[in-house]
Amino acid sequence: MHSCDIFCNVIDNYGDIGVCWRLARQLANEHGLTVRLWVDDLGSLAKLCHEADAARDIQHCRGVEVRRWYESGNPPTLRYLRANGDEEAIQPAELVIEAFACKLPQSYIEAMAAQQQSVWINLEYLSAEDWVHGCHGLPSPHPSLPLEKYFFFPGFTKQTGGLLLERDLFARRDAFQSDAVRQQAFWQSCGMEAPPAEMLKISLFGYENDALAGLFDAWSNGAQPVLCLVPEGRILPQVKQYFGDFDSPRPLAGEGLGERGSYSSGSLRVRVLPFVEQERYDELLWACDINFVRGEDSCVRAQWAARPFVWHIYPQHDGVHMQKLRSFMARYCAELPPEVARALHGLWEAWNGGCEAPISIGKAWNDFHVYQSMLRQRAQGWALELAANNLALNLLDFSKKIGRMRAFEIEGQ
């Protein structure tokens, strides 16, 4: 494989584009592919990569060609209108990734059918459910064209596609965590000095959550001082409301934080952080003792951070997301003593509002906090277990296999 097109339809703020941007950079910079990333919302990408320009239709960022996604012209080719008025015929890449079941332009699909050179992959959402094993790698024939699309499921077992992991990530993580100077620089970039050792450092990135006030109460009333770092996001209005701040302006990316970006109550201190690039977010996870994360991309990064974490899974109708959450917890907790597993289950269920046996978020937190040492050991072991199953490598191996099979079939015709 030498070329790749990744199509991303931004739905959930930064989750979809976060995965696609990470995959695009890895395929380009670690595996030498020529990658085009087609995005329908360049503003979301610009939040993750500050050098990206939301106003530019074609640009190169960090080894990846980024294009605004829209269709013009007639089949069988997708045509892109340049700024000077000329039209450029778009030839499909050898590897075509349709991220999270977004719909490719019809003219692009027809061009793939005409050329018969592309391996078409539907990169699916992450799941720990058992049924994924039977669906990973399955073909889906196009209803009217001589094309097949293949389902590729990220996951936590060898029967799935694995997780995105850069080849140097663990080395960068360990270097950061063993370097006091780099850590001090990180805290200063957040507008503060490094917190004292006895202070529990927690990052909080989540969706709107009714349990937030109860969690803040537990931290505020607890004996241990807590520093909670809140990146800008959907939970921020609730944070402000808890502290009675209804009209404080949000800090802007790249600007220092004033006093109105900080809040305190009892043992709890909250610091609001501007939205940062993906690499800076990794450093936030590495610098904290516990990480509350949401969706898919930040959840995976929390697992690579090898710290205890709490996942706020994307809510779905009819509580379907809770089955996904429990499937993951069952795998993650398999090596934990029963009492530790129960504590982790309790907090995750309470945070996600799906407790089978209702428990207050405050009690759930206290039960969870007791086992910090054991949970950190589990997080470290879990990261090592997952590291052997690399999504980018698996995706390329799978695509090459499909390409060889297709070439063999064409030769036999």
QUILIN-V938091 format. One record per pair of residues at least 12 apart in sequence whose C-alpha atoms are under 7 Angstrom apart, sorted by the first residue. I is the first residue (numbers start at 1). J is the second residue. Records with the same first field share a line. If there is no record, write none. Layout:
BEGIN
I->J ; J
END
This chain:
BEGIN
1->94 ; 95 ; 400
2->33 ; 34 ; 94
3->33 ; 34 ; 35 ; 93 ; 94 ; 95
4->33 ; 34 ; 35 ; 36 ; 93 ; 94 ; 95 ; 96
5->35 ; 36 ; 37 ; 93 ; 95 ; 96 ; 97
6->36 ; 37 ; 38 ; 96 ; 97 ; 98 ; 99
7->37 ; 38 ; 39 ; 97 ; 98 ; 99
8->20 ; 38 ; 39 ; 40 ; 99 ; 102
9->39 ; 40 ; 102
10->40 ; 41
13->44
14->44
15->295 ; 296 ; 297
17->45
18->297
19->297
24->37 ; 64
25->62 ; 63 ; 64
26->166
27->392
28->63 ; 64
29->63
35->64 ; 65
36->64 ; 65 ; 66
37->65 ; 66 ; 67
38->66 ; 67 ; 68 ; 69
39->67 ; 68 ; 69
40->68 ; 69
42->54 ; 68
47->277
48->276 ; 277 ; 278
49->277
71->105
74->107
75->107 ; 110
76->107 ; 108 ; 110 ; 111
77->89 ; 90 ; 107 ; 108 ; 111
78->90 ; 107 ; 108
92->108 ; 111 ; 112 ; 118
93->118
94->117 ; 118 ; 119
95->118 ; 119 ; 120
96->118 ; 119 ; 120 ; 121
97->120 ; 121 ; 122 ; 123
98->121 ; 122 ; 123
99->122 ; 123 ; 124
100->122 ; 123 ; 124 ; 125
101->122 ; 124
113->145 ; 146 ; 147
119->399 ; 402 ; 403
120->148 ; 149 ; 150
121->149 ; 150 ; 151 ; 152
122->149 ; 150 ; 151 ; 152
123->151 ; 152 ; 153
124->151 ; 152 ; 153 ; 154
125->153 ; 154
126->153 ; 154 ; 155 ; 296
127->155 ; 324
128->155 ; 156 ; 324 ; 327 ; 328
129->324 ; 327
132->153
133->159 ; 160
136->151 ; 152 ; 153 ; 160
137->150 ; 151 ; 152
138->150 ; 151
139->151
154->391
156->386
158->389
161->391 ; 394 ; 395
162->389 ; 390 ; 391
163->389 ; 390 ; 391
164->390 ; 391 ; 392
165->390
173->286
177->286
190->273
191->256 ; 257
199->224 ; 225 ; 226 ; 227
200->225 ; 226 ; 227 ; 289
201->226 ; 227 ; 228 ; 288 ; 289 ; 290
202->227 ; 228 ; 229 ; 288 ; 289 ; 290 ; 291
203->228 ; 229 ; 230 ; 285 ; 288 ; 290 ; 291 ; 292
204->228 ; 229 ; 230 ; 291 ; 292 ; 293
205->230 ; 231 ; 292 ; 293 ; 294
206->234 ; 235 ; 293 ; 294 ; 312
207->234 ; 235 ; 294
208->234 ; 235
211->351 ; 361
213->242
214->361 ; 362
215->361 ; 362
218->362
219->267 ; 268
220->265 ; 266 ; 267 ; 268
221->266 ; 267
222->267
223->267
224->267
225->267 ; 268
226->267 ; 268 ; 269
227->268 ; 269 ; 270
228->269 ; 270 ; 271
229->270 ; 271 ; 272 ; 273
230->271 ; 272 ; 273
231->272 ; 273 ; 274 ; 275
232->272 ; 273 ; 274 ; 275
248->260
251->274
252->274
253->274 ; 275
282->301
285->302 ; 305
286->305
289->307
290->307 ; 308 ; 309
291->308 ; 309 ; 310
292->309 ; 310 ; 311
293->310 ; 311 ; 312
294->311 ; 312 ; 313 ; 314
295->312 ; 313 ; 314
299->311
303->379 ; 383
304->383
306->379 ; 380 ; 383
307->376 ; 379 ; 380
308->375 ; 376 ; 379
310->348
311->348
312->351 ; 352
313->325
322->354
329->345
340->371
343->364 ; 367 ; 368
344->368
346->364
347->361 ; 364 ; 365 ; 368
END
